[in-house]
């Protein structure tokens, strides 16, 4: 003959809720009234919980019931478990709607100059939204997508594989900048063969900016006079302002310097290089409502809000025969 020892693993959430109500009211009848149950049904649920615990949870002293020492511990544990279930229910409810949702989104470093303002605008439209927001290089961004650590990635050069969907939502011009005192600052229609002789301060190989520069200069890239390679866009801007050379940069990263006059855009033939900002996500991923709403927000208003946030000067998108990159669909 075998004997099955009492075990709490068979207890149910219903039993815990009924027990908690009885313990709070110190009354079976009041608990029954609150839970819309009969008093015998309440007694049955408490009895089953005591069977699972293997110990009495209440004791009768006169006309009143009191918690035993085991009952006191069970009450504390029951309330913690009930609270965790409530938190889970609330979290699942947030996933069913936008308000109160948590948006996981990452952007390449060039987007750091405007992206927080887009998040603020989105939050103003959807109360209660919180953000898990990261800024990183392209390689790190692709790793986040692959490992499902972000719902959406915002970048210029989306991956070419079939596991992702990339949708363009805003133009992204790349320009050649120089200090206003540069000898070519007022020269119109500068030939590429001339500009490549100037000392260039560039981003590191493999960066999004470097890859865009490769596309922009094409066969002229080997002729480029690279004076310095720097990993920081901010440092590159300061180097150019100081007169250490010219640079090829995203117009979005130099908007403040263009407005203040500390940098100017050189009128080089074939420039600016016009690319696009893409919002990227995994093909098989079911986007949470908040992520889907943010994607639609970028498609509808992203371009206008970026222009407003940066206040780009007209020269940043000059009419000098711009070269365009076809949007990836």
C-alpha positions in Angstrom: 0.0 0.0 0.0 1.4 3.4 -1.0 0.7 6.7 0.7 0.7 10.0 -1.3 2.1 12.7 0.9 0.3 16.1 0.8 1.8 18.4 -1.8 1.2 22.1 -2.6 1.8 21.5 -6.3 -1.8 20.4 -6.6 -3.2 23.6 -5.1 -5.1 25.9 -7.4 -5.2 29.6 -7.8 -9.0 29.5 -7.0 -8.2 27.8 -3.7 -5.7 30.4 -2.8 -8.1 33.3 -3.6 -10.8 31.7 -1.5 -8.5 31.1 1.4 -7.1 34.7 1.2 -10.7 36.1 1.3 -11.6 34.0 4.4 -8.3 35.0 6.1 -8.9 38.7 5.4 -12.5 38.7 6.6 -11.9 36.0 9.3 -15.3 34.8 8.2 -16.5 32.1 5.8 -19.8 33.8 5.2 -18.3 37.2 4.4 -15.8 35.6 2.0 -18.7 33.7 0.4 -20.6 37.0 -0.1 -17.6 38.7 -1.6 -16.8 35.8 -4.0 -20.4 35.2 -4.9 -20.2 31.6 -3.7 -22.1 29.6 -1.2 -20.6 29.1 2.3 -20.3 25.3 1.8 -18.4 25.9 -1.5 -16.0 28.2 0.4 -15.5 25.7 3.1 -14.8 23.0 0.5 -12.1 25.1 -1.2 -10.4 25.9 2.1 -10.6 22.2 3.1 -8.9 21.1 -0.2 -6.1 23.6 0.4 -5.6 22.3 3.9 -5.4 18.8 2.4 -2.7 19.9 0.0 -0.8 21.7 2.8 -1.1 18.7 5.2 -1.8 21.2 8.0 -4.8 23.1 9.4 -4.8 26.7 8.3 -7.6 27.9 10.6 -8.6 27.2 14.2 -11.9 27.9 15.9 -11.7 29.8 19.2 -15.1 30.5 20.5 -17.2 32.0 17.7 -14.3 33.4 15.8 -11.8 31.7 13.5 -8.1 32.5 13.6 -5.1 31.6 11.4 -2.7 29.0 12.6 1.0 29.6 12.3 0.9 27.6 9.1 -2.1 29.7 8.0 -0.2 32.9 8.5 2.6 31.7 6.2 0.1 30.4 3.7 -1.6 33.8 3.7 1.6 35.6 2.9 2.5 33.2 0.2 -1.0 33.3 -1.3 -1.0 37.1 -1.5 2.4 37.0 -3.3 1.2 34.4 -5.8 -2.1 36.2 -6.4 -0.1 39.5 -7.0 2.2 37.8 -9.5 -0.8 36.5 -11.4 -2.3 40.0 -11.5 0.9 41.4 -12.8 1.0 38.8 -15.5 -2.5 39.6 -16.5 -1.8 43.3 -16.7 1.4 42.6 -18.7 -0.6 40.5 -21.2 -3.2 43.2 -21.5 -0.6 45.7 -22.4 0.6 43.5 -25.2 -2.9 43.5 -26.6 -2.8 47.3 -27.0 -0.5 50.2 -27.7 -1.0 52.3 -24.5 1.1 51.0 -21.7 3.2 48.8 -24.0 7.0 48.6 -24.0 8.8 49.4 -27.3 12.1 47.6 -28.0 13.9 49.6 -30.8 17.5 50.2 -31.7 19.1 52.6 -34.2 22.5 53.1 -35.8 24.7 55.9 -34.4 23.7 58.5 -37.0 20.1 58.2 -35.8 21.1 59.4 -32.3 20.8 63.0 -33.6 17.1 62.8 -34.1 15.6 59.5 -32.9 14.9 60.5 -29.3 12.7 63.3 -30.5 10.7 60.7 -32.6 10.3 58.6 -29.4 9.0 61.7 -27.5 6.5 62.4 -30.2 5.3 58.8 -30.3 5.0 58.8 -26.5 2.9 61.9 -26.6 0.4 60.2 -28.9 0.3 57.0 -26.9 0.1 57.5 -23.2 1.9 55.0 -20.9 4.4 53.7 -23.6 7.8 53.0 -22.3 11.0 52.4 -24.3 13.9 50.0 -24.4 16.1 52.1 -26.7 19.6 51.4 -27.9 22.2 53.2 -30.2 24.8 50.9 -31.7 26.8 50.3 -34.9 25.4 48.2 -37.8 27.1 45.0 -36.7 25.6 45.2 -33.2 22.2 46.1 -34.6 22.2 43.0 -36.9 23.2 40.8 -33.9 20.2 42.2 -31.9 17.8 41.4 -34.7 19.2 37.9 -35.1 19.1 37.1 -31.4 15.6 38.7 -31.1 16.8 41.3 -28.6 15.0 44.1 -30.4 11.6 44.3 -32.1 12.6 47.0 -34.6 15.9 48.2 -36.0 16.4 51.5 -37.8 19.3 51.7 -40.2 20.5 52.8 -43.6 21.8 49.6 -45.0 19.4 46.7 -44.1 20.6 43.1 -44.4 20.2 41.4 -47.8 19.0 38.1 -46.4 15.5 36.8 -46.7 14.9 36.6 -42.9 14.2 40.3 -42.5 11.7 42.9 -43.9 13.1 46.4 -44.5 10.8 49.3 -45.3 12.1 52.8 -46.2 10.5 55.7 -44.3 12.7 58.8 -44.8 15.5 60.1 -47.1 19.0 60.1 -45.7 21.5 62.4 -47.6 25.2 62.0 -47.2 27.3 65.1 -48.0 30.9 66.3 -48.1 31.6 68.9 -45.4 34.4 71.4 -44.8 35.1 74.4 -42.6 33.7 77.7 -44.1 37.2 78.9 -44.6 38.1 76.0 -46.9 39.4 77.1 -50.4 36.6 75.1 -52.1 33.8 76.4 -49.9 32.4 78.8 -52.6 33.4 76.7 -55.6 30.4 75.4 -57.7 30.3 71.9 -59.2 33.5 70.6 -57.9 34.7 67.5 -59.9 35.1 64.3 -58.0 38.6 64.0 -59.4 39.4 67.3 -57.6 37.8 66.6 -54.2 39.5 63.2 -53.8 42.9 65.1 -53.6 41.8 66.9 -50.4 42.7 65.2 -47.1 39.7 63.3 -45.8 38.9 62.5 -42.2 36.7 59.3 -42.4 34.8 56.8 -40.3 36.3 53.4 -39.8 36.0 50.6 -42.4 32.9 48.5 -41.9 30.9 51.4 -40.4 27.6 52.4 -42.1 29.2 55.7 -43.1 32.2 54.0 -44.6 30.0 51.7 -46.7 28.0 54.6 -47.9 31.2 56.4 -48.9 32.3 53.4 -50.9 29.1 53.6 -52.8 29.3 57.4 -53.3 32.9 57.4 -54.7 32.7 54.2 -56.6 35.8 53.7 -58.8 37.3 56.9 -57.4 37.6 55.4 -53.9 41.2 54.2 -54.4 42.1 57.8 -55.2 40.7 59.2 -52.0 43.4 61.0 -49.9 42.6 59.5 -46.4 44.4 61.5 -43.8 42.8 60.1 -40.7 40.4 57.4 -39.7 38.3 58.0 -36.6 35.5 55.9 -35.0 33.6 58.9 -33.6 31.5 61.1 -35.8 31.7 63.9 -33.2 35.5 63.8 -33.2 35.5 63.8 -37.0 33.3 67.0 -37.0 35.7 68.7 -34.6 38.7 67.7 -36.7 37.1 69.1 -39.8 36.1 72.4 -38.0 39.8 72.6 -36.9 40.9 72.5 -40.5 42.4 68.9 -40.5 40.5 68.0 -43.7 37.1 67.4 -45.2 34.8 64.6 -44.5 31.9 62.5 -45.9 29.1 62.4 -43.4 25.4 61.9 -42.9 23.7 65.3 -43.3 21.6 64.3 -40.3 24.8 64.2 -38.1 25.9 67.7 -39.1 22.7 69.7 -39.0 23.6 71.8 -35.9 27.0 72.6 -37.4 25.4 73.7 -40.7 23.0 75.9 -38.9 25.7 77.5 -36.8 28.0 78.0 -39.8 30.9 76.0 -38.3 30.6 73.6 -41.3 29.5 74.0 -44.9 28.5 71.5 -47.5 30.8 71.4 -50.6 29.1 71.5 -53.9 30.6 68.3 -55.4 29.3 66.8 -58.6 27.2 63.7 -57.9 26.6 64.7 -54.3 24.8 64.4 -52.0 24.4 60.6 -52.0 20.7 60.1 -51.3 20.0 56.9 -49.3 17.0 56.0 -47.1 16.3 55.3 -43.5 14.8 51.8 -43.1 12.8 50.2 -40.3 13.8 46.6 -40.2 12.3 43.5 -38.4 12.5 39.8 -38.7 10.2 38.3 -41.2 8.7 35.6 -39.0 8.3 37.9 -36.0 4.8 38.8 -34.7 5.3 42.4 -33.8 3.7 43.5 -30.5 1.0 46.2 -31.1 3.2 48.9 -29.8 6.0 48.0 -32.3 3.5 47.8 -35.1 2.1 51.2 -34.2 5.6 52.6 -34.1 6.4 51.2 -37.5 3.3 52.8 -38.9 4.2 56.0 -37.2 7.6 56.1 -38.9 6.0 55.4 -42.3 3.4 58.1 -41.9 5.3 60.9 -40.2 9.0 59.9 -39.8 10.4 61.9 -42.7 8.6 65.1 -41.8 9.5 64.8 -38.1 13.2 64.2 -38.9 13.3 67.3 -41.0 11.6 69.3 -38.3 13.8 67.9 -35.6 17.0 68.6 -37.5 16.0 71.8 -39.3 18.3 70.9 -42.2 19.5 73.7 -44.3 18.7 73.6 -48.0 22.3 73.2 -48.9 22.3 69.8 -47.2 20.2 68.5 -50.0 21.5 70.7 -52.8 20.3 70.2 -56.4 23.8 69.2 -57.6 22.9 66.1 -59.5 22.2 63.9 -56.4 22.8 60.1 -56.7 20.1 58.0 -55.3 19.9 54.5 -53.8 16.8 52.6 -54.8 14.6 51.7 -51.8 14.6 48.1 -50.9 11.1 46.7 -50.8 
